[in-house]
Amino acid sequence: MQRFVTGAVLAASVLLLAACNDDEPNPAANETTSPAPTSSSAPTSSSAPTSSAPPTSEEPAPTEEPAGDPPGTECETVVMTAADFPAYVFIREGVVPCSEATRVMQDYYLALGRGEAPGAGGGGPVQVRDWTCTSGPATDPGSTCTTADGRKIEAEIEA
């Protein structure tokens, strides 16, 4: 038994020394190493990069807001007036995104509800960002907002 252990230690020492020798290749050293893992036995990680195609120039670039809606467009979103009546928003002149038109009208009605509108009827004018907004008399309910560059939106109130 002692001979077997001594022989095994001697063989391991020879292999170790041979592996450390950079001058000569040692095929025996390669035989004792374990084979490289294959792709099927390689560990996977959830953080490994996925292979996705790079974006092409054909894809449209995302924009913050659409270019706008043309005159005559009725916006889908209904806003509520200061008196809690529904108002339907329309683009009347120029190109305005409906998202902007409805936001301006809603902000205008909120300002009216806070009492920020001058005049006896409290219908304005009220400045909402780049827009100047006013409301008509009770006999002709509705509101109009305009900009210096000629854009115009209106809200028709359903009483």
C-alpha positions as CSV (number, residue, x, y, z in Angstrom):
1,M,0.0,0.0,0.0
2,Q,2.9,2.3,0.9
3,R,4.3,1.7,-2.6
4,F,1.0,2.7,-4.3
5,V,0.8,5.9,-2.3
6,T,4.5,6.8,-3.0
7,G,3.9,6.1,-6.7
8,A,0.8,8.2,-6.8
9,V,2.6,11.1,-5.0
10,L,5.5,10.8,-7.4
11,A,3.2,10.8,-10.5
12,A,1.3,13.8,-9.2
13,S,4.6,15.7,-8.6
14,V,5.9,14.9,-12.1
15,L,2.6,16.2,-13.6
16,L,2.7,19.3,-11.5
17,L,6.3,20.1,-12.5
18,A,5.6,19.4,-16.1
19,A,2.6,21.7,-16.0
20,C,4.8,24.5,-14.6
21,N,7.4,24.1,-17.4
22,D,6.6,26.8,-19.9
23,D,9.4,25.8,-22.4
24,E,8.0,22.5,-23.5
25,P,4.4,21.5,-24.1
26,N,3.3,18.5,-22.0
27,P,0.4,16.5,-23.5
28,A,0.1,14.5,-20.3
29,A,-0.8,17.6,-18.3
30,N,-3.7,18.2,-20.7
31,E,-5.0,14.7,-20.2
32,T,-5.4,15.2,-16.5
33,T,-7.4,18.4,-16.7
34,S,-11.1,18.4,-17.0
35,P,-12.6,19.4,-20.3
36,A,-13.9,22.9,-20.8
37,P,-17.6,23.2,-20.1
38,T,-19.9,23.1,-23.1
39,S,-22.5,25.7,-23.8
40,S,-25.2,23.4,-22.5
41,S,-23.5,23.0,-19.1
42,A,-22.5,26.6,-18.7
43,P,-24.3,28.4,-15.9
44,T,-26.9,30.9,-17.0
45,S,-27.6,34.2,-15.4
46,S,-30.7,36.4,-15.5
47,S,-28.4,39.4,-16.0
48,A,-26.8,38.0,-19.1
49,P,-27.2,40.3,-22.1
50,T,-29.9,39.4,-24.5
51,S,-29.3,39.4,-28.2
52,S,-31.6,41.9,-29.7
53,A,-31.2,43.5,-33.1
54,P,-30.0,47.1,-33.0
55,P,-32.6,49.7,-33.9
56,T,-32.8,50.5,-37.5
57,S,-33.1,53.9,-39.1
58,E,-36.6,52.9,-40.4
59,E,-38.1,53.1,-36.9
60,P,-39.7,56.5,-36.1
61,A,-38.0,58.4,-33.3
62,P,-40.2,58.9,-30.3
63,T,-41.5,62.4,-29.8
64,E,-42.6,64.1,-26.6
65,E,-45.9,65.3,-28.1
66,P,-47.6,64.8,-31.4
67,A,-47.2,67.4,-34.1
68,G,-50.8,68.4,-33.6
69,D,-54.3,68.1,-34.8
70,P,-55.7,70.2,-37.7
71,P,-58.5,72.7,-37.5
72,G,-62.0,71.2,-37.2
73,T,-60.8,68.4,-34.9
74,E,-63.0,67.5,-32.0
75,C,-60.8,66.2,-29.2
76,E,-61.8,63.0,-27.5
77,T,-61.3,64.1,-23.9
78,V,-64.2,66.0,-22.3
79,V,-63.2,68.6,-19.7
80,M,-65.4,69.8,-16.8
81,T,-66.2,73.5,-16.4
82,A,-66.0,75.4,-13.1
83,A,-69.8,74.8,-12.8
84,D,-69.2,71.1,-13.3
85,F,-70.7,70.9,-16.8
86,P,-69.0,68.8,-19.6
87,A,-67.2,70.8,-22.3
88,Y,-66.2,69.5,-25.7
89,V,-62.9,70.8,-27.0
90,F,-62.3,71.7,-30.7
91,I,-59.3,72.9,-32.6
92,R,-60.5,75.9,-34.6
93,E,-57.4,77.5,-36.1
94,G,-53.9,76.4,-36.5
95,V,-52.4,73.0,-35.6
96,V,-52.7,72.1,-31.9
97,P,-52.3,68.7,-30.3
98,C,-55.6,67.7,-28.6
99,S,-53.7,66.8,-25.5
100,E,-52.5,70.4,-25.2
101,A,-56.0,71.9,-26.1
102,T,-57.8,69.8,-23.4
103,R,-55.1,70.6,-20.8
104,V,-55.4,74.4,-21.6
105,M,-59.2,74.3,-21.3
106,Q,-59.1,72.3,-18.1
107,D,-56.6,74.6,-16.5
108,Y,-58.7,77.6,-17.6
109,Y,-61.8,76.1,-16.0
110,L,-59.8,75.4,-12.8
111,A,-58.7,79.0,-12.7
112,L,-62.3,80.2,-13.1
113,G,-63.3,77.9,-10.2
114,R,-60.6,79.6,-8.0
115,G,-62.0,83.0,-8.9
116,E,-58.9,84.1,-10.9
117,A,-61.0,85.6,-13.8
118,P,-61.6,89.4,-13.9
119,G,-64.9,91.0,-14.9
120,A,-68.4,91.0,-13.7
121,G,-69.2,87.5,-15.2
122,G,-65.8,86.1,-14.2
123,G,-65.1,84.8,-17.7
124,G,-61.7,86.2,-18.3
125,P,-59.5,87.0,-19.9
126,V,-57.2,84.5,-18.1
127,Q,-53.7,83.7,-19.2
128,V,-52.9,79.9,-19.3
129,R,-49.3,79.6,-20.4
130,D,-49.2,80.9,-24.0
131,W,-52.9,81.0,-24.3
132,T,-55.4,83.8,-23.5
133,C,-58.8,82.4,-22.6
134,T,-62.3,83.9,-22.3
135,S,-65.8,82.7,-21.8
136,G,-69.0,83.9,-23.4
137,P,-72.1,85.1,-21.6
138,A,-74.6,82.6,-20.1
139,T,-76.8,83.0,-23.2
140,D,-73.9,81.7,-25.4
141,P,-72.0,79.3,-23.2
142,G,-68.6,78.4,-24.4
143,S,-65.0,79.3,-24.1
144,T,-62.2,80.4,-26.5
145,C,-58.5,80.4,-26.1
146,T,-56.1,82.0,-28.6
147,T,-52.3,82.4,-28.9
148,A,-50.3,85.3,-30.4
149,D,-49.4,83.1,-33.4
150,G,-53.1,82.7,-34.4
151,R,-53.9,79.3,-32.9
152,K,-57.4,79.0,-31.5
153,I,-59.3,76.3,-29.5
154,E,-62.9,76.4,-28.3
155,A,-64.9,74.5,-25.8
156,E,-68.7,74.0,-26.3
157,I,-70.5,73.5,-23.0
158,E,-73.4,71.1,-22.8
159,A,-75.7,72.6,-20.2
